[in-house]
Amino acid sequence: MGRFIGFEHILNRVPNNFLTRWIVKYINIKMKNAESRYYLRIRYRCPKVGTYGSGGTVTKTNSKAFALYLRVR
């Protein structure tokens, strides 16, 4: 695990579209059914031109990509 207990960065700049979000949701459902201690967390990144978020995050509708983090339940 990283320096913060509870989450670890997995992937960056995953395209923000319906298919990739659905895949992450499907994996989380499978992990929950397997009684895993972990789940995937999405943080939206890469704002579209003219839209910016605060604290390094962007809303789902205004982002071009997202990052995945492994979190502890």
Contacts in CASP RR format, 6 or more apart in sequence:
PFRMAT RR
TARGET T0000
AUTHOR 0000-0000-0000
METHOD contacts of the structure
MODEL  1
MGRFIGFEHILNRVPNNFLTRWIVKYINIKMKNAESRYYLRIRYRCPKVG
TYGSGGTVTKTNSKAFALYLRVR
1 8 0 8 1.000
2 8 0 8 1.000
5 72 0 8 1.000
6 71 0 8 1.000
6 72 0 8 1.000
7 41 0 8 1.000
7 69 0 8 1.000
7 70 0 8 1.000
7 71 0 8 1.000
7 72 0 8 1.000
8 69 0 8 1.000
8 70 0 8 1.000
9 67 0 8 1.000
9 68 0 8 1.000
9 69 0 8 1.000
10 40 0 8 1.000
10 67 0 8 1.000
10 68 0 8 1.000
10 69 0 8 1.000
10 70 0 8 1.000
11 67 0 8 1.000
11 68 0 8 1.000
12 45 0 8 1.000
12 65 0 8 1.000
12 67 0 8 1.000
12 68 0 8 1.000
13 45 0 8 1.000
13 46 0 8 1.000
13 65 0 8 1.000
13 67 0 8 1.000
14 20 0 8 1.000
14 65 0 8 1.000
14 66 0 8 1.000
14 67 0 8 1.000
14 68 0 8 1.000
15 64 0 8 1.000
15 65 0 8 1.000
16 44 0 8 1.000
16 46 0 8 1.000
16 60 0 8 1.000
16 63 0 8 1.000
16 64 0 8 1.000
16 65 0 8 1.000
16 66 0 8 1.000
20 66 0 8 1.000
21 42 0 8 1.000
21 66 0 8 1.000
24 40 0 8 1.000
24 42 0 8 1.000
24 68 0 8 1.000
27 40 0 8 1.000
28 39 0 8 1.000
28 40 0 8 1.000
31 38 0 8 1.000
31 39 0 8 1.000
31 40 0 8 1.000
32 39 0 8 1.000
36 73 0 8 1.000
37 72 0 8 1.000
37 73 0 8 1.000
38 70 0 8 1.000
38 71 0 8 1.000
38 72 0 8 1.000
38 73 0 8 1.000
39 70 0 8 1.000
39 71 0 8 1.000
39 73 0 8 1.000
40 68 0 8 1.000
40 69 0 8 1.000
40 70 0 8 1.000
40 71 0 8 1.000
41 68 0 8 1.000
41 69 0 8 1.000
41 70 0 8 1.000
41 71 0 8 1.000
42 66 0 8 1.000
42 67 0 8 1.000
42 68 0 8 1.000
42 69 0 8 1.000
43 57 0 8 1.000
43 66 0 8 1.000
43 67 0 8 1.000
43 68 0 8 1.000
43 69 0 8 1.000
44 57 0 8 1.000
44 58 0 8 1.000
44 59 0 8 1.000
44 60 0 8 1.000
44 62 0 8 1.000
44 63 0 8 1.000
44 65 0 8 1.000
44 66 0 8 1.000
45 56 0 8 1.000
45 57 0 8 1.000
45 58 0 8 1.000
45 63 0 8 1.000
45 65 0 8 1.000
45 66 0 8 1.000
45 67 0 8 1.000
46 58 0 8 1.000
46 63 0 8 1.000
46 64 0 8 1.000
46 65 0 8 1.000
47 53 0 8 1.000
47 58 0 8 1.000
47 62 0 8 1.000
47 63 0 8 1.000
47 64 0 8 1.000
48 62 0 8 1.000
48 63 0 8 1.000
48 64 0 8 1.000
51 58 0 8 1.000
51 59 0 8 1.000
51 62 0 8 1.000
52 58 0 8 1.000
53 59 0 8 1.000
53 62 0 8 1.000
END
